[in-house]
Amino acid sequence: MTDIDLNYDVLVIGAGVVGCAIARELARHKKTGGERLRVAVVDKEPDVSLGTSSRNSAVVHSGINYAPGTERAVLDVKGNAMMDKLCGELKVPIKRIGKLTVALTEGDLPGLHKQKNQGEANGVPGMELMDNAKMQTIQPGIEGILGLWTPTSAIISSFGLTIALAENAHANGVDFHLNYAVKSIARPGKPGDPFEVRSADGRTCRSALVVNAAGLHCDEVSAMVGITNVKIWACRGEYYVLDKRLDGTLKTLIYPVPGPNDPGLGIHLTPTVDGNILIGPSAVYIPEEDREDYRATSAIMADLRREGLRLLPDLAASDFIRSFAGNRPKQTPPEKGGNADFVIEETSVPGFIHLLGIESPGLTSSPAIALKVKDMIVKHIPLTERTDFVAERPGFIGTFSELPLEQRMDLIKTEPEYGEIICRCEQITKKEIRQAIENPLGVRTMASIKYRARAQMGRCQGGFCTPRIVRMLRDEYGYRPEDFFVRGGAPMFAGNVRSEKGGDAR
Ligand SMILES: Cc1cc2nc3c(=O)[nH]c(=O)nc-3n(C[C@H](O)[C@H](O)[C@H](O)COP(=O)(O)OP(=O)(O)OC[C@H]3O[C@@H](n4cnc5c(N)ncnc54)[C@H](O)[C@@H]3O)c2cc1C
């Protein structure tokens, strides 16, 4: 594609949970008067949810952490309340397991009371202070002098939600342009004329309005329209993932009381919806040049290991199955630390809306952020709800291995590929891999299959299933060695190293 390829009413830059939630909210609407609202999402990566939205603790926060009246507090509480309906419609797993914030010493008590007061002011329902004995009824073996119980805290699949929002938005008419790294934004006509959003590889979309939801790069995107007074610093959070052997060990979320200037919420153990436990995240600012440096460092890994063993002394070395990192888009520099409020505003450039510093609780807040952005868009384009919007994600049955045995047997009778296990650790069937390969966005990297089907996420981290998935793609979808990518960038394979007849290929 060259020159002006497509015209839109709204173009969202960034296919993280925030951009995808905005896209789905817009998909729910048409222009007042009946015309279709033309919406597109662009992302520099080959799939949605490859940024911060797949690299976090996946906690639906209750709203105790943020100062009353801030965007973060308001959107967190509102987003939390929207999650059950949203996840129900999109068939995304969510578990309301609650959270205990635990004061270990007298020194933690002022911080704990501050969280309770903030929660009250923010309208967090069901909070309760608990002594040690009461805490034991929720999490046997826990140690602490006082705890704050927030029953609305939950865990979710963060990439599951992002993918579901995107696929549902797409099913309702939103275009997704992937591998579309925005390099420039121009407005060649007079103020009020459409923006031209150009990608690094020369594609251009024209759009009346632009929403910058570019996460770690939101300041760079704003600079493209001349807004240069905003700046983002990346602050890395590293994690260890523990094996599912420990599933059920943690009944709830357990957090320390954060210090006043902590850039995060402190290292904690977090159960995941899939039965693993995360240890982390750390909080270390990283150099400007590479905001997407997701390396796990040996020093932090050693810290996390120590913390894990302190809280779960029976951990074996083999329980630590993987590490990963996610980077917070901070508006506060390293020397200041702490947290700044979200900035969600229409800028001095009319029609250009930007979202800055959407760190935690951006995942929780995403549906509420989407409503807020839609209300900003309505000021330019009056909108009415569509009657033909399909909120439910069709044809998706969840994880096959979690279905009752009888239902599984019935499904195998009609669809034999449910009877063939491809990922042994996670018990993922061939049919589920096929559904992931044939995803509605047409994305076919190994990470796309992993995030959709959960293959390669188990104890062996793909040792068993990766060759089987490769074989499927090769034999059934005609892939050549150069067609395989982990995420994007370099291909997985250098080429064939053996000839058809045996021996080395030359
Ligand atoms: C360690 C950690 C733990 C967290 N824990 C929680 C939690 O438990 N609960 C919670 O509610 N929140 C949590 N968060 C915050 C949450 O993950 C984020 O707020 C949320 O994912 C932000 O979503 P986003 O869509 O704004 O950004 P992203 O997911 O980063 O999406 C931005 C997208 O923009 C794209 N992009 C960037 N530049 C360009 C460009 N030039 N052209 C095209 N595309 C571009 C990127 O590729 C990316 O896909 C955590 C964050 C971190 C880092």
The ligand as an SDF file (V2000), in Angstrom:
LIG
                    3D

 53 58  0  0  0  0  0  0  0  0999 V2000
    5.1010   -4.8820   36.0860 C   0  0  0  0  0  0  0  0  0  0  0  0
    3.6980   -4.3990   35.8500 C   0  0  0  0  0  0  0  0  0  0  0  0
    2.6430   -4.8900   36.6030 C   0  0  0  0  0  0  0  0  0  0  0  0
    1.3470   -4.4300   36.4120 C   0  0  0  0  0  0  0  0  0  0  0  0
    0.3210   -4.9910   37.1100 N   0  0  0  0  0  0  0  0  0  0  0  0
   -0.9440   -4.5620   36.8830 C   0  0  0  0  0  0  0  0  0  0  0  0
   -2.0300   -5.1570   37.5600 C   0  0  0  0  0  0  0  0  0  0  0  0
   -1.8740   -6.1310   38.2830 O   0  0  0  0  0  0  0  0  0  0  0  0
   -3.2680   -4.6350   37.3760 N   0  0  0  0  0  0  0  0  0  0  0  0
   -3.4940   -3.5650   36.5570 C   0  0  0  0  0  0  0  0  0  0  0  0
   -4.6380   -3.1110   36.4810 O   0  0  0  0  0  0  0  0  0  0  0  0
   -2.4830   -3.0280   35.8500 N   0  0  0  0  0  0  0  0  0  0  0  0
   -1.2320   -3.5080   35.9820 C   0  0  0  0  0  0  0  0  0  0  0  0
   -0.2020   -2.9760   35.2650 N   0  0  0  0  0  0  0  0  0  0  0  0
   -0.4900   -1.9240   34.3160 C   0  0  0  0  0  0  0  0  0  0  0  0
   -1.0730   -2.4380   33.0000 C   0  0  0  0  0  0  0  0  0  0  0  0
   -0.3820   -3.5790   32.5470 O   0  0  0  0  0  0  0  0  0  0  0  0
   -0.9960   -1.3250   31.9740 C   0  0  0  0  0  0  0  0  0  0  0  0
   -1.5740   -0.1720   32.5140 O   0  0  0  0  0  0  0  0  0  0  0  0
   -1.7210   -1.6600   30.7020 C   0  0  0  0  0  0  0  0  0  0  0  0
   -1.3320   -2.9060   30.1890 O   0  0  0  0  0  0  0  0  0  0  0  0
   -1.4500   -0.5680   29.6940 C   0  0  0  0  0  0  0  0  0  0  0  0
   -2.0690   -0.8960   28.4980 O   0  0  0  0  0  0  0  0  0  0  0  0
   -1.8020   -0.0080   27.2370 P   0  0  0  0  0  0  0  0  0  0  0  0
   -2.7320   -0.5000   26.1860 O   0  0  0  0  0  0  0  0  0  0  0  0
   -1.8760    1.4240   27.6070 O   0  0  0  0  0  0  0  0  0  0  0  0
   -0.2760   -0.2450   26.8570 O   0  0  0  0  0  0  0  0  0  0  0  0
    0.4330   -1.4280   26.0700 P   0  0  0  0  0  0  0  0  0  0  0  0
   -0.1100   -2.7490   26.4000 O   0  0  0  0  0  0  0  0  0  0  0  0
    1.9020   -1.2330   26.2340 O   0  0  0  0  0  0  0  0  0  0  0  0
    0.0410   -1.1240   24.5600 O   0  0  0  0  0  0  0  0  0  0  0  0
    0.6260   -0.0750   23.8360 C   0  0  0  0  0  0  0  0  0  0  0  0
    0.7860   -0.5350   22.4130 C   0  0  0  0  0  0  0  0  0  0  0  0
    1.2490    0.5350   21.6260 O   0  0  0  0  0  0  0  0  0  0  0  0
    2.0810    0.0220   20.6260 C   0  0  0  0  0  0  0  0  0  0  0  0
    2.9230    1.0960   20.0960 N   0  0  0  0  0  0  0  0  0  0  0  0
    3.8350    1.8090   20.7740 C   0  0  0  0  0  0  0  0  0  0  0  0
    4.4050    2.7060   19.9280 N   0  0  0  0  0  0  0  0  0  0  0  0
    3.8310    2.5510   18.7120 C   0  0  0  0  0  0  0  0  0  0  0  0
    3.9990    3.1640   17.4400 C   0  0  0  0  0  0  0  0  0  0  0  0
    4.8980    4.1350   17.2260 N   0  0  0  0  0  0  0  0  0  0  0  0
    3.2500    2.7130   16.4160 N   0  0  0  0  0  0  0  0  0  0  0  0
    2.3460    1.7320   16.5940 C   0  0  0  0  0  0  0  0  0  0  0  0
    2.1590    1.1100   17.7820 N   0  0  0  0  0  0  0  0  0  0  0  0
    2.8780    1.5190   18.8240 C   0  0  0  0  0  0  0  0  0  0  0  0
    2.8620   -1.0660   21.3460 C   0  0  0  0  0  0  0  0  0  0  0  0
    3.3830   -2.0180   20.4540 O   0  0  0  0  0  0  0  0  0  0  0  0
    1.8140   -1.6520   22.2740 C   0  0  0  0  0  0  0  0  0  0  0  0
    1.1910   -2.7910   21.7320 O   0  0  0  0  0  0  0  0  0  0  0  0
    1.0970   -3.4410   35.4300 C   0  0  0  0  0  0  0  0  0  0  0  0
    2.1510   -2.9590   34.6400 C   0  0  0  0  0  0  0  0  0  0  0  0
    3.4440   -3.4450   34.8300 C   0  0  0  0  0  0  0  0  0  0  0  0
    4.5500   -2.9650   33.9580 C   0  0  0  0  0  0  0  0  0  0  0  0
  1  2  1  0
  2  3  1  0
  2 52  2  0
  3  4  2  0
  4  5  1  0
  4 50  1  0
  5  6  2  0
  6  7  1  0
  6 13  1  0
  7  8  2  0
  7  9  1  0
  9 10  1  0
 10 11  2  0
 10 12  1  0
 12 13  2  0
 13 14  1  0
 14 15  1  0
 14 50  1  0
 15 16  1  0
 16 17  1  0
 16 18  1  0
 18 19  1  0
 18 20  1  0
 20 21  1  0
 20 22  1  0
 22 23  1  0
 23 24  1  0
 24 25  2  0
 24 26  1  0
 24 27  1  0
 27 28  1  0
 28 29  2  0
 28 30  1  0
 28 31  1  0
 31 32  1  0
 32 33  1  0
 33 34  1  0
 33 48  1  0
 34 35  1  0
 35 36  1  0
 35 46  1  0
 36 37  1  0
 36 45  1  0
 37 38  2  0
 38 39  1  0
 39 40  1  0
 39 45  2  0
 40 41  1  0
 40 42  2  0
 42 43  1  0
 43 44  2  0
 44 45  1  0
 46 47  1  0
 46 48  1  0
 48 49  1  0
 50 51  2  0
 51 52  1  0
 52 53  1  0
M  END
$$$$
